[in-house]
Amino acid sequence: MDVQAHLASLIAQHKVLLFMKGSKSFPQCGFSSRVVDLLKREGIPFETVNVLADPAIRQGIKELSNWPTIPQLYVGGKFLGGCDIVTEMAASGDLAKELAPFKPA
Amino acid sequence: MSRRDRIERALTIAFEPSHLEVVNESHMHAVPKNAETHFKVVVVAEAFVGKGAVARHQLVYGALREELAAGLHAVAITSRDPAEWSARPEANVSPPCAS
């Protein structure tokens, strides 16, 4: 499977998916770390992909989103943004609204 | 010309911003002294009126394409239209490095 098909399938499969540097427990970048913290604060289950583990994924997600930096958050198959946007959305309450449909009952 | 100045020039040409800040925040990250890798930009421009956050940031990244290809690693972006900025003139605060 090529990278774009692989990415599309990951994004379809996981309703809240964060492409980041490092892992939830060991983020390797302050921007990734902040988005992990914000998602945890929202109490939403989420999956992560460590782009440092695979250069093809790292490059492929930048192309898919037309977005040159990491982290990148996908919710319900839609690209929400990077650290700045997720931070603004958390502050305004829009992040909670976007995540609400994917919260376990 | 420093990268800070090149970024300032590129954003000025692209947006004719009514307010512009370009700050080298590389010292906040695990990079060599005097590095020019991590920047914060605040851009206030008419070009953002009616556009969502993703589209705005894509415009900023587009204006900085050459720098991104040449070693600019991270850009913390605050993008506001003039009305938003006059209502709340506050830039986003960048996170500290994790490593």
N, CA and C atoms of all chains as a GROMACS GRO file, in nm:
protein
  612
    1MET      N    1   0.086  -0.119   0.000
    1MET     CA    2   0.000   0.000   0.000
    1MET      C    3   0.089   0.124   0.000
    2ASP      N    4   0.056   0.224  -0.082
    2ASP     CA    5   0.140   0.343  -0.081
    2ASP      C    6   0.108   0.430   0.040
    3VAL      N    7   0.193   0.528   0.063
    3VAL     CA    8   0.183   0.606   0.186
    3VAL      C    9   0.049   0.680   0.195
    4GLN      N   10   0.007   0.741   0.085
    4GLN     CA   11  -0.118   0.818   0.091
    4GLN      C   12  -0.238   0.727   0.122
    5ALA      N   13  -0.238   0.608   0.064
    5ALA     CA   14  -0.347   0.514   0.092
    5ALA      C   15  -0.342   0.470   0.238
    6HIS      N   16  -0.221   0.448   0.288
    6HIS     CA   17  -0.204   0.408   0.428
    6HIS      C   18  -0.254   0.519   0.521
    7LEU      N   19  -0.218   0.643   0.489
    7LEU     CA   20  -0.262   0.756   0.572
    7LEU      C   21  -0.413   0.769   0.568
    8ALA      N   22  -0.472   0.756   0.449
    8ALA     CA   23  -0.617   0.767   0.436
    8ALA      C   24  -0.686   0.661   0.520
    9SER      N   25  -0.629   0.542   0.522
    9SER     CA   26  -0.693   0.435   0.598
    9SER      C   27  -0.677   0.459   0.749
   10LEU      N   28  -0.563   0.509   0.792
   10LEU     CA   29  -0.545   0.544   0.935
   10LEU      C   30  -0.646   0.650   0.978
   11ILE      N   31  -0.661   0.753   0.892
   11ILE     CA   32  -0.750   0.865   0.926
   11ILE      C   33  -0.896   0.820   0.928
   12ALA      N   34  -0.930   0.728   0.840
   12ALA     CA   35  -1.067   0.677   0.837
   12ALA      C   36  -1.095   0.588   0.959
   13GLN      N   37  -0.992   0.517   1.000
   13GLN     CA   38  -1.007   0.417   1.106
   13GLN      C   39  -1.014   0.480   1.245
   14HIS      N   40  -0.936   0.586   1.267
   14HIS     CA   41  -0.927   0.644   1.400
   14HIS      C   42  -0.994   0.780   1.402
   15LYS      N   43  -1.097   0.794   1.485
   15LYS     CA   44  -1.178   0.915   1.483
   15LYS      C   45  -1.102   1.036   1.536
   16VAL      N   46  -1.014   1.014   1.632
   16VAL     CA   47  -0.931   1.123   1.682
   16VAL      C   48  -0.786   1.076   1.671
   17LEU      N   49  -0.715   1.134   1.577
   17LEU     CA   50  -0.582   1.084   1.541
   17LEU      C   51  -0.483   1.200   1.536
   18LEU      N   52  -0.377   1.186   1.614
   18LEU     CA   53  -0.275   1.290   1.621
   18LEU      C   54  -0.144   1.240   1.559
   19PHE      N   55  -0.100   1.308   1.454
   19PHE     CA   56   0.033   1.284   1.400
   19PHE      C   57   0.129   1.372   1.479
   20MET      N   58   0.226   1.311   1.545
   20MET     CA   59   0.310   1.385   1.639
   20MET      C   60   0.452   1.335   1.636
   21LYS      N   61   0.538   1.405   1.710
   21LYS     CA   62   0.676   1.360   1.728
   21LYS      C   63   0.684   1.295   1.865
   22GLY      N   64   0.719   1.167   1.865
   22GLY     CA   65   0.723   1.091   1.989
   22GLY      C   66   0.589   1.025   2.016
   23SER      N   67   0.568   0.991   2.143
   23SER     CA   68   0.445   0.920   2.180
   23SER      C   69   0.371   0.999   2.286
   24LYS      N   70   0.248   0.951   2.317
   24LYS     CA   71   0.169   1.015   2.423
   24LYS      C   72   0.249   1.028   2.551
   25SER      N   73   0.318   0.920   2.588
   25SER     CA   74   0.392   0.924   2.716
   25SER      C   75   0.525   0.996   2.704
   26PHE      N   76   0.585   0.994   2.583
   26PHE     CA   77   0.712   1.065   2.564
   26PHE      C   78   0.710   1.152   2.440
   27PRO      N   79   0.637   1.263   2.444
   27PRO     CA   80   0.640   1.354   2.329
   27PRO      C   81   0.782   1.409   2.312
   28GLN      N   82   0.826   1.423   2.190
   28GLN     CA   83   0.962   1.469   2.165
   28GLN      C   84   0.967   1.609   2.107
   29CYS      N   85   0.861   1.685   2.132
   29CYS     CA   86   0.854   1.821   2.081
   29CYS      C   87   0.749   1.894   2.164
   30GLY      N   88   0.776   2.021   2.196
   30GLY     CA   89   0.685   2.096   2.281
   30GLY      C   90   0.548   2.118   2.218
   31PHE      N   91   0.546   2.132   2.086
   31PHE     CA   92   0.419   2.155   2.017
   31PHE      C   93   0.333   2.028   2.021
   32SER      N   94   0.397   1.913   1.997
   32SER     CA   95   0.324   1.786   2.006
   32SER      C   96   0.276   1.762   2.148
   33SER      N   97   0.364   1.791   2.244
   33SER     CA   98   0.333   1.768   2.384
   33SER      C   99   0.210   1.848   2.426
   34ARG      N  100   0.202   1.972   2.378
   34ARG     CA  101   0.088   2.055   2.418
   34ARG      C  102  -0.043   1.998   2.364
   35VAL      N  103  -0.043   1.950   2.240
   35VAL     CA  104  -0.167   1.897   2.183
   35VAL      C  105  -0.209   1.769   2.258
   36VAL      N  106  -0.112   1.685   2.294
   36VAL     CA  107  -0.143   1.566   2.374
   36VAL      C  108  -0.212   1.609   2.504
   37ASP      N  109  -0.155   1.710   2.570
   37ASP     CA  110  -0.212   1.757   2.697
   37ASP      C  111  -0.354   1.809   2.678
   38LEU      N  112  -0.376   1.884   2.570
   38LEU     CA  113  -0.509   1.940   2.546
   38LEU      C  114  -0.612   1.829   2.521
   39LEU      N  115  -0.572   1.727   2.446
   39LEU     CA  116  -0.665   1.616   2.418
   39LEU      C  117  -0.694   1.539   2.547
   40LYS      N  118  -0.592   1.519   2.628
   40LYS     CA  119  -0.614   1.449   2.756
   40LYS      C  120  -0.711   1.529   2.843
   41ARG      N  121  -0.692   1.659   2.843
   41ARG     CA  122  -0.779   1.746   2.924
   41ARG      C  123  -0.924   1.737   2.878
   42GLU      N  124  -0.944   1.716   2.747
   42GLU     CA  125  -1.080   1.704   2.695
   42GLU      C  126  -1.140   1.568   2.729
   43GLY      N  127  -1.058   1.476   2.779
   43GLY     CA  128  -1.108   1.344   2.818
   43GLY      C  129  -1.150   1.260   2.698
   44ILE      N  130  -1.082   1.278   2.586
   44ILE     CA  131  -1.120   1.205   2.465
   44ILE      C  132  -1.017   1.095   2.437
   45PRO      N  133  -1.062   0.974   2.407
   45PRO     CA  134  -0.964   0.873   2.366
   45PRO      C  135  -0.906   0.912   2.229
   46PHE      N  136  -0.777   0.894   2.212
   46PHE     CA  137  -0.717   0.926   2.082
   46PHE      C  138  -0.598   0.837   2.052
   47GLU      N  139  -0.573   0.824   1.923
   47GLU     CA  140  -0.459   0.747   1.876
   47GLU      C  141  -0.351   0.844   1.829
   48THR      N  142  -0.227   0.797   1.831
   48THR     CA  143  -0.119   0.881   1.780
   48THR      C  144  -0.034   0.803   1.680
   49VAL      N  145   0.027   0.877   1.589
   49VAL     CA  146   0.126   0.822   1.498
   49VAL      C  147   0.255   0.901   1.519
   50ASN      N  148   0.364   0.830   1.549
   50ASN     CA  149   0.493   0.896   1.568
   50ASN      C  150   0.561   0.913   1.432
   51VAL      N  151   0.562   1.036   1.382
   51VAL     CA  152   0.617   1.058   1.247
   51VAL      C  153   0.769   1.041   1.245
   52LEU      N  154   0.833   1.048   1.363
   52LEU     CA  155   0.978   1.031   1.366
   52LEU      C  156   1.018   0.887   1.335
   53ALA      N  157   0.920   0.797   1.348
   53ALA     CA  158   0.951   0.656   1.326
   53ALA      C  159   0.950   0.621   1.177
   54ASP      N  160   0.898   0.709   1.093
   54ASP     CA  161   0.883   0.674   0.951
   54ASP      C  162   0.890   0.799   0.863
   55PRO      N  163   1.002   0.823   0.799
   55PRO     CA  164   1.018   0.942   0.715
   55PRO      C  165   0.912   0.952   0.605
   56ALA      N  166   0.865   0.839   0.554
   56ALA     CA  167   0.764   0.843   0.447
   56ALA      C  168   0.632   0.896   0.500
   57ILE      N  169   0.596   0.854   0.620
   57ILE     CA  170   0.475   0.906   0.686
   57ILE      C  171   0.489   1.055   0.715
   58ARG      N  172   0.607   1.090   0.766
   58ARG     CA  173   0.632   1.230   0.803
   58ARG      C  174   0.615   1.321   0.680
   59GLN      N  175   0.670   1.280   0.568
   59GLN     CA  176   0.658   1.360   0.446
   59GLN      C  177   0.516   1.350   0.389
   60GLY      N  178   0.461   1.228   0.394
   60GLY     CA  179   0.329   1.204   0.333
   60GLY      C  180   0.218   1.284   0.399
   61ILE      N  181   0.223   1.296   0.532
   61ILE     CA  182   0.115   1.369   0.601
   61ILE      C  183   0.126   1.519   0.573
   62LYS      N  184   0.249   1.568   0.553
   62LYS     CA  185   0.265   1.709   0.518
   62LYS      C  186   0.201   1.738   0.383
   63GLU      N  187   0.216   1.642   0.291
   63GLU     CA  188   0.157   1.660   0.157
   63GLU      C  189   0.004   1.648   0.164
   64LEU      N  190  -0.042   1.547   0.237
   64LEU     CA  191  -0.187   1.524   0.244
   64LEU      C  192  -0.260   1.646   0.299
   65SER      N  193  -0.206   1.703   0.406
   65SER     CA  194  -0.275   1.814   0.472
   65SER      C  195  -0.238   1.950   0.413
   66ASN      N  196  -0.142   1.952   0.321
   66ASN     CA  197  -0.087   2.079   0.274
   66ASN      C  198  -0.047   2.164   0.394
   67TRP      N  199   0.037   2.104   0.476
   67TRP     CA  200   0.072   2.161   0.607
   67TRP      C  201   0.215   2.118   0.637
   68PRO      N  202   0.308   2.213   0.650
   68PRO     CA  203   0.450   2.172   0.652
   68PRO      C  204   0.505   2.133   0.789
   69THR      N  205   0.422   2.138   0.892
   69THR     CA  206   0.476   2.113   1.026
   69THR      C  207   0.396   2.005   1.099
   70ILE      N  208   0.455   1.955   1.205
   70ILE     CA  209   0.397   1.855   1.294
   70ILE      C  210   0.386   1.922   1.432
   71PRO      N  211   0.284   1.900   1.510
   71PRO     CA  212   0.177   1.800   1.501
   71PRO      C  213   0.062   1.840   1.406
   72GLN      N  214  -0.016   1.738   1.374
   72GLN     CA  215  -0.138   1.758   1.294
   72GLN      C  216  -0.248   1.672   1.356
   73LEU      N  217  -0.363   1.736   1.380
   73LEU     CA  218  -0.475   1.665   1.444
   73LEU      C  219  -0.588   1.642   1.343
   74TYR      N  220  -0.630   1.517   1.333
   74TYR     CA  221  -0.746   1.480   1.251
   74TYR      C  222  -0.859   1.435   1.343
   75VAL      N  223  -0.979   1.489   1.321
   75VAL     CA  224  -1.096   1.449   1.399
   75VAL      C  225  -1.209   1.415   1.302
   76GLY      N  226  -1.260   1.294   1.315
   76GLY     CA  227  -1.368   1.252   1.226
   76GLY      C  228  -1.329   1.260   1.079
   77GLY      N  229  -1.204   1.234   1.051
   77GLY     CA  230  -1.157   1.234   0.913
   77GLY      C  231  -1.120   1.370   0.860
   78LYS      N  232  -1.137   1.473   0.944
   78LYS     CA  233  -1.111   1.610   0.898
   78LYS      C  234  -0.984   1.664   0.964
   79PHE      N  235  -0.903   1.737   0.886
   79PHE     CA  236  -0.785   1.801   0.941
   79PHE      C  237  -0.826   1.925   1.020
   80LEU      N  238  -0.798   1.924   1.151
   80LEU     CA  239  -0.837   2.039   1.235
   80LEU      C  240  -0.729   2.145   1.240
   81GLY      N  241  -0.602   2.103   1.241
   81GLY     CA  242  -0.495   2.201   1.246
   81GLY      C  243  -0.376   2.151   1.325
   82GLY      N  244  -0.282   2.243   1.350
   82GLY     CA  245  -0.164   2.212   1.429
   82GLY      C  246  -0.178   2.270   1.568
   83CYS      N  247  -0.066   2.286   1.635
   83CYS     CA  248  -0.066   2.325   1.777
   83CYS      C  249  -0.136   2.459   1.801
   84ASP      N  250  -0.106   2.559   1.720
   84ASP     CA  251  -0.167   2.692   1.744
   84ASP      C  252  -0.319   2.686   1.734
   85ILE      N  253  -0.367   2.619   1.628
   85ILE     CA  254  -0.512   2.615   1.604
   85ILE      C  255  -0.581   2.533   1.713
   86VAL      N  256  -0.524   2.419   1.748
   86VAL     CA  257  -0.586   2.335   1.851
   86VAL      C  258  -0.588   2.411   1.985
   87THR      N  259  -0.482   2.485   2.012
   87THR     CA  260  -0.478   2.565   2.135
   87THR      C  261  -0.588   2.670   2.135
   88GLU      N  262  -0.603   2.740   2.022
   88GLU     CA  263  -0.709   2.842   2.012
   88GLU      C  264  -0.847   2.777   2.026
   89MET      N  265  -0.865   2.659   1.963
   89MET     CA  266  -0.995   2.593   1.968
   89MET      C  267  -1.027   2.543   2.109
   90ALA      N  268  -0.923   2.500   2.181
   90ALA     CA  269  -0.945   2.455   2.319
   90ALA      C  270  -0.991   2.573   2.405
   91ALA      N  271  -0.928   2.688   2.382
   91ALA     CA  272  -0.961   2.806   2.462
   91ALA      C  273  -1.102   2.856   2.432
   92SER      N  274  -1.144   2.845   2.305
   92SER     CA  275  -1.274   2.900   2.266
   92SER      C  276  -1.389   2.802   2.292
   93GLY      N  277  -1.355   2.675   2.319
   93GLY     CA  278  -1.459   2.574   2.337
   93GLY      C  279  -1.491   2.499   2.209
   94ASP      N  280  -1.434   2.544   2.097
   94ASP     CA  281  -1.463   2.477   1.969
   94ASP      C  282  -1.405   2.336   1.963
   95LEU      N  283  -1.295   2.314   2.034
   95LEU     CA  284  -1.236   2.180   2.033
   95LEU      C  285  -1.332   2.079   2.096
   96ALA      N  286  -1.390   2.118   2.208
   96ALA     CA  287  -1.486   2.029   2.276
   96ALA      C  288  -1.603   1.996   2.183
   97LYS      N  289  -1.648   2.098   2.107
   97LYS     CA  290  -1.760   2.076   2.014
   97LYS      C  291  -1.721   1.977   1.904
   98GLU      N  292  -1.600   1.994   1.850
   98GLU     CA  293  -1.554   1.903   1.744
   98GLU      C  294  -1.540   1.760   1.795
   99LEU      N  295  -1.498   1.748   1.922
   99LEU     CA  296  -1.472   1.615   1.977
   99LEU      C  297  -1.598   1.547   2.030
  100ALA      N  298  -1.701   1.626   2.060
  100ALA     CA  299  -1.821   1.572   2.126
  100ALA      C  300  -1.879   1.447   2.060
  101PRO      N  301  -1.889   1.445   1.926
  101PRO     CA  302  -1.948   1.326   1.864
  101PRO      C  303  -1.866   1.199   1.884
  102PHE      N  304  -1.741   1.214   1.924
  102PHE     CA  305  -1.653   1.098   1.933
  102PHE      C  306  -1.622   1.060   2.077
  103LYS      N  307  -1.692   1.124   2.169
  103LYS     CA  308  -1.672   1.092   2.310
  103LYS      C  309  -1.750   0.966   2.346
  104PRO      N  310  -1.688   0.875   2.420
  104PRO     CA  311  -1.762   0.757   2.463
  104PRO      C  312  -1.872   0.798   2.560
  105ALA      N  313  -1.984   0.729   2.552
  105ALA     CA  314  -2.100   0.765   2.636
  105ALA      C  315  -2.068   0.738   2.783
  106MET      N  316   2.131   3.896   0.523
  106MET     CA  317   2.004   3.923   0.593
  106MET      C  318   1.968   3.803   0.680
  107SER      N  319   1.929   3.829   0.804
  107SER     CA  320   1.893   3.719   0.893
  107SER      C  321   1.761   3.657   0.847
  108ARG      N  322   1.739   3.534   0.894
  108ARG     CA  323   1.611   3.469   0.860
  108ARG      C  324   1.494   3.550   0.915
  109ARG      N  325   1.513   3.607   1.033
  109ARG     CA  326   1.405   3.689   1.089
  109ARG      C  327   1.367   3.800   0.991
  110ASP      N  328   1.467   3.865   0.934
  110ASP     CA  329   1.440   3.974   0.840
  110ASP      C  330   1.380   3.923   0.709
  111ARG      N  331   1.425   3.806   0.666
  111ARG     CA  332   1.368   3.749   0.542
  111ARG      C  333   1.221   3.712   0.563
  112ILE      N  334   1.191   3.656   0.681
  112ILE     CA  335   1.051   3.621   0.712
  112ILE      C  336   0.966   3.749   0.714
  113GLU      N  337   1.021   3.852   0.779
  113GLU     CA  338   0.947   3.978   0.788
  113GLU      C  339   0.919   4.034   0.648
  114ARG      N  340   1.020   4.027   0.563
  114ARG     CA  341   1.003   4.077   0.427
  114ARG      C  342   0.899   3.996   0.349
  115ALA      N  343   0.910   3.862   0.358
  115ALA     CA  344   0.817   3.776   0.284
  115ALA      C  345   0.673   3.800   0.329
  116LEU      N  346   0.652   3.813   0.459
  116LEU     CA  347   0.515   3.833   0.510
  116LEU      C  348   0.464   3.973   0.475
  117THR      N  349   0.552   4.070   0.475
  117THR     CA  350   0.512   4.206   0.438
  117THR      C  351   0.466   4.211   0.293
  118ILE      N  352   0.543   4.144   0.206
  118ILE     CA  353   0.507   4.142   0.064
  118ILE      C  354   0.376   4.066   0.043
  119ALA      N  355   0.360   3.954   0.112
  119ALA     CA  356   0.242   3.868   0.089
  119ALA      C  357   0.114   3.929   0.144
  120PHE      N  358   0.123   3.997   0.259
  120PHE     CA  359  -0.001   4.035   0.330
  120PHE      C  360  -0.021   4.185   0.350
  121GLU      N  361   0.083   4.264   0.329
  121GLU     CA  362   0.074   4.406   0.366
  121GLU      C  363   0.006   4.420   0.503
  122PRO      N  364   0.061   4.355   0.604
  122PRO     CA  365  -0.009   4.348   0.733
  122PRO      C  366  -0.020   4.484   0.803
  123SER      N  367  -0.130   4.503   0.876
  123SER     CA  368  -0.143   4.625   0.956
  123SER      C  369  -0.067   4.610   1.087
  124HIS      N  370  -0.036   4.485   1.124
  124HIS     CA  371   0.048   4.460   1.241
  124HIS      C  372   0.128   4.333   1.212
  125LEU      N  373   0.257   4.338   1.242
  125LEU     CA  374   0.342   4.221   1.213
  125LEU      C  375   0.449   4.208   1.320
  126GLU      N  376   0.460   4.088   1.375
  126GLU     CA  377   0.570   4.059   1.468
  126GLU      C  378   0.639   3.932   1.420
  127VAL      N  379   0.769   3.933   1.420
  127VAL     CA  380   0.847   3.813   1.387
  127VAL      C  381   0.952   3.796   1.496
  128VAL      N  382   0.942   3.687   1.571
  128VAL     CA  383   1.031   3.667   1.685
  128VAL      C  384   1.104   3.534   1.669
  129ASN      N  385   1.236   3.538   1.681
  129ASN     CA  386   1.314   3.415   1.678
  129ASN      C  387   1.304   3.348   1.816
  130GLU      N  388   1.237   3.233   1.821
  130GLU     CA  389   1.220   3.161   1.948
  130GLU      C  390   1.308   3.036   1.952
  131SER      N  391   1.407   3.031   1.866
  131SER     CA  392   1.490   2.910   1.857
  131SER      C  393   1.558   2.878   1.990
  132HIS      N  394   1.590   2.982   2.067
  132HIS     CA  395   1.657   2.960   2.195
  132HIS      C  396   1.572   2.878   2.292
  133MET      N  397   1.440   2.870   2.264
  133MET     CA  398   1.352   2.792   2.351
  133MET      C  399   1.357   2.642   2.319
  134HIS      N  400   1.435   2.605   2.220
  134HIS     CA  401   1.433   2.466   2.173
  134HIS      C  402   1.573   2.407   2.173
  135ALA      N  403   1.576   2.274   2.157
  135ALA     CA  404   1.703   2.202   2.166
  135ALA      C  405   1.778   2.212   2.032
  136VAL      N  406   1.823   2.331   2.002
  136VAL     CA  407   1.897   2.353   1.877
  136VAL      C  408   2.024   2.433   1.911
  137PRO      N  409   2.122   2.437   1.822
  137PRO     CA  410   2.246   2.509   1.853
  137PRO      C  411   2.222   2.657   1.881
  138LYS      N  412   2.313   2.717   1.959
  138LYS     CA  413   2.307   2.859   1.988
  138LYS      C  414   2.303   2.939   1.857
  139ASN      N  415   2.228   3.047   1.857
  139ASN     CA  416   2.212   3.134   1.740
  139ASN      C  417   2.141   3.067   1.622
  140ALA      N  418   2.072   2.957   1.648
  140ALA     CA  419   1.997   2.890   1.542
  140ALA      C  420   1.881   2.978   1.496
  141GLU      N  421   1.836   2.954   1.374
  141GLU     CA  422   1.720   3.025   1.318
  141GLU      C  423   1.621   2.922   1.268
  142THR      N  424   1.568   2.844   1.361
  142THR     CA  425   1.483   2.730   1.324
  142THR      C  426   1.338   2.747   1.369
  143HIS      N  427   1.318   2.812   1.484
  143HIS     CA  428   1.184   2.823   1.543
  143HIS      C  429   1.146   2.971   1.555
  144PHE      N  430   1.036   3.007   1.491
  144PHE     CA  431   0.993   3.146   1.493
  144PHE      C  432   0.848   3.157   1.536
  145LYS      N  433   0.817   3.273   1.591
  145LYS     CA  434   0.677   3.307   1.619
  145LYS      C  435   0.642   3.426   1.530
  146VAL      N  436   0.528   3.418   1.464
  146VAL     CA  437   0.484   3.532   1.383
  146VAL      C  438   0.342   3.571   1.423
  147VAL      N  439   0.320   3.700   1.424
  147VAL     CA  440   0.186   3.755   1.446
  147VAL      C  441   0.155   3.837   1.321
  148VAL      N  442   0.052   3.797   1.249
  148VAL     CA  443   0.017   3.864   1.124
  148VAL      C  444  -0.128   3.912   1.134
  149VAL      N  445  -0.147   4.041   1.119
  149VAL     CA  446  -0.282   4.097   1.117
  149VAL      C  447  -0.304   4.156   0.978
  150ALA      N  448  -0.401   4.100   0.905
  150ALA     CA  449  -0.416   4.142   0.765
  150ALA      C  450  -0.558   4.124   0.715
  151GLU      N  451  -0.595   4.208   0.622
  151GLU     CA  452  -0.727   4.198   0.556
  151GLU      C  453  -0.743   4.064   0.485
  152ALA      N  454  -0.632   4.007   0.441
  152ALA     CA  455  -0.637   3.882   0.365
  152ALA      C  456  -0.705   3.769   0.444
  153PHE      N  457  -0.712   3.782   0.577
  153PHE     CA  458  -0.769   3.674   0.658
  153PHE      C  459  -0.920   3.688   0.680
  154VAL      N  460  -0.977   3.799   0.639
  154VAL     CA  461  -1.120   3.822   0.663
  154VAL      C  462  -1.200   3.707   0.600
  155GLY      N  463  -1.287   3.646   0.680
  155GLY     CA  464  -1.376   3.541   0.629
  155GLY      C  465  -1.310   3.407   0.608
  156LYS      N  466  -1.182   3.395   0.644
  156LYS     CA  467  -1.113   3.266   0.625
  156LYS      C  468  -1.099   3.193   0.758
  157GLY      N  469  -1.109   3.060   0.753
  157GLY     CA  470  -1.089   2.978   0.872
  157GLY      C  471  -0.942   2.969   0.908
  158ALA      N  472  -0.917   2.912   1.027
  158ALA     CA  473  -0.780   2.909   1.079
  158ALA      C  474  -0.686   2.828   0.989
  159VAL      N  475  -0.734   2.714   0.940
  159VAL     CA  476  -0.646   2.629   0.857
  159VAL      C  477  -0.606   2.704   0.731
  160ALA      N  478  -0.702   2.768   0.664
  160ALA     CA  479  -0.672   2.841   0.541
  160ALA      C  480  -0.575   2.956   0.568
  161ARG      N  481  -0.594   3.024   0.680
  161ARG     CA  482  -0.504   3.135   0.715
  161ARG      C  483  -0.361   3.086   0.733
  162HIS      N  484  -0.347   2.979   0.807
  162HIS     CA  485  -0.212   2.929   0.832
  162HIS      C  486  -0.149   2.877   0.703
  163GLN      N  487  -0.231   2.818   0.617
  163GLN     CA  488  -0.177   2.771   0.489
  163GLN      C  489  -0.125   2.889   0.406
  164LEU      N  490  -0.194   3.003   0.413
  164LEU     CA  491  -0.145   3.122   0.344
  164LEU      C  492  -0.011   3.167   0.400
  165VAL      N  493   0.001   3.165   0.534
  165VAL     CA  494   0.127   3.206   0.597
  165VAL      C  495   0.239   3.109   0.560
  166TYR      N  496   0.210   2.980   0.570
  166TYR     CA  497   0.311   2.881   0.532
  166TYR      C  498   0.350   2.898   0.385
  167GLY      N  499   0.252   2.928   0.301
  167GLY     CA  500   0.281   2.947   0.158
  167GLY      C  501   0.378   3.062   0.136
  168ALA      N  502   0.359   3.170   0.210
  168ALA     CA  503   0.447   3.287   0.197
  168ALA      C  504   0.588   3.254   0.246
  169LEU      N  505   0.599   3.153   0.333
  169LEU     CA  506   0.729   3.117   0.391
  169LEU      C  507   0.787   2.989   0.330
  170ARG      N  508   0.732   2.951   0.213
  170ARG     CA  509   0.770   2.823   0.152
  170ARG      C  510   0.922   2.809   0.137
  171GLU      N  511   0.986   2.915   0.088
  171GLU     CA  512   1.131   2.906   0.062
  171GLU      C  513   1.208   2.886   0.193
  172GLU      N  514   1.168   2.956   0.296
  172GLU     CA  515   1.237   2.942   0.425
  172GLU      C  516   1.214   2.803   0.485
  173LEU      N  517   1.092   2.753   0.470
  173LEU     CA  518   1.061   2.618   0.521
  173LEU      C  519   1.146   2.513   0.450
  174ALA      N  520   1.170   2.537   0.321
  174ALA     CA  521   1.252   2.442   0.244
  174ALA      C  522   1.400   2.456   0.280
  175ALA      N  523   1.436   2.567   0.344
  175ALA     CA  524   1.578   2.597   0.368
  175ALA      C  525   1.615   2.589   0.516
  176GLY      N  526   1.534   2.519   0.597
  176GLY     CA  527   1.575   2.497   0.736
  176GLY      C  528   1.489   2.562   0.843
  177LEU      N  529   1.390   2.641   0.801
  177LEU     CA  530   1.292   2.690   0.899
  177LEU      C  531   1.208   2.570   0.942
  178HIS      N  532   1.205   2.544   1.074
  178HIS     CA  533   1.151   2.417   1.122
  178HIS      C  534   1.011   2.432   1.182
  179ALA      N  535   0.989   2.541   1.253
  179ALA     CA  536   0.860   2.558   1.321
  179ALA      C  537   0.819   2.705   1.318
  180VAL      N  538   0.690   2.727   1.293
  180VAL     CA  539   0.637   2.863   1.293
  180VAL      C  540   0.512   2.864   1.380
  181ALA      N  541   0.519   2.932   1.492
  181ALA     CA  542   0.400   2.949   1.576
  181ALA      C  543   0.326   3.070   1.520
  182ILE      N  544   0.201   3.048   1.478
  182ILE     CA  545   0.130   3.151   1.402
  182ILE      C  546   0.011   3.206   1.480
  183THR      N  547   0.005   3.338   1.489
  183THR     CA  548  -0.118   3.405   1.530
  183THR      C  549  -0.164   3.484   1.408
  184SER      N  550  -0.281   3.449   1.355
  184SER     CA  551  -0.332   3.516   1.234
  184SER      C  552  -0.468   3.576   1.266
  185ARG      N  553  -0.477   3.708   1.252
  185ARG     CA  554  -0.604   3.776   1.285
  185ARG      C  555  -0.638   3.874   1.173
  186ASP      N  556  -0.767   3.895   1.154
  186ASP     CA  557  -0.803   4.007   1.067
  186ASP      C  558  -0.807   4.133   1.154
  187PRO      N  559  -0.804   4.250   1.092
  187PRO     CA  560  -0.790   4.373   1.171
  187PRO      C  561  -0.897   4.390   1.278
  188ALA      N  562  -1.021   4.351   1.250
  188ALA     CA  563  -1.128   4.367   1.349
  188ALA      C  564  -1.104   4.275   1.469
  189GLU      N  565  -1.063   4.151   1.441
  189GLU     CA  566  -1.035   4.056   1.550
  189GLU      C  567  -0.920   4.108   1.637
  190TRP      N  568  -0.819   4.163   1.570
  190TRP     CA  569  -0.701   4.210   1.644
  190TRP      C  570  -0.735   4.331   1.731
  191SER      N  571  -0.818   4.422   1.678
  191SER     CA  572  -0.849   4.539   1.761
  191SER      C  573  -0.940   4.499   1.876
  192ALA      N  574  -1.022   4.394   1.858
  192ALA     CA  575  -1.106   4.349   1.968
  192ALA      C  576  -1.024   4.279   2.076
  193ARG      N  577  -0.920   4.205   2.033
  193ARG     CA  578  -0.839   4.129   2.131
  193ARG      C  579  -0.695   4.117   2.080
  194PRO      N  580  -0.613   4.219   2.106
  194PRO     CA  581  -0.477   4.220   2.053
  194PRO      C  582  -0.381   4.133   2.133
  195GLU      N  583  -0.403   4.003   2.128
  195GLU     CA  584  -0.319   3.911   2.205
  195GLU      C  585  -0.265   3.802   2.114
  196ALA      N  586  -0.135   3.781   2.118
  196ALA     CA  587  -0.074   3.673   2.040
  196ALA      C  588  -0.079   3.543   2.119
  197ASN      N  589  -0.080   3.431   2.047
  197ASN     CA  590  -0.069   3.301   2.112
  197ASN      C  591   0.068   3.289   2.178
  198VAL      N  592   0.072   3.208   2.284
  198VAL     CA  593   0.199   3.184   2.354
  198VAL      C  594   0.253   3.048   2.312
  199SER      N  595   0.378   3.047   2.269
  199SER     CA  596   0.438   2.922   2.221
  199SER      C  597   0.473   2.831   2.339
  200PRO      N  598   0.463   2.698   2.316
  200PRO     CA  599   0.496   2.605   2.424
  200PRO      C  600   0.647   2.593   2.440
  201PRO      N  601   0.690   2.553   2.562
  201PRO     CA  602   0.833   2.524   2.581
  201PRO      C  603   0.869   2.393   2.511
  202CYS      N  604   0.997   2.375   2.489
  202CYS     CA  605   1.045   2.251   2.426
  202CYS      C  606   1.018   2.134   2.520
  203ALA      N  607   0.995   2.014   2.461
  203ALA     CA  608   0.967   1.897   2.543
  203ALA      C  609   1.094   1.821   2.577
  204SER      N  610   1.200   1.844   2.502
  204SER     CA  611   1.318   1.759   2.524
  204SER      C  612   1.423   1.830   2.609
   0.00000   0.00000   0.00000
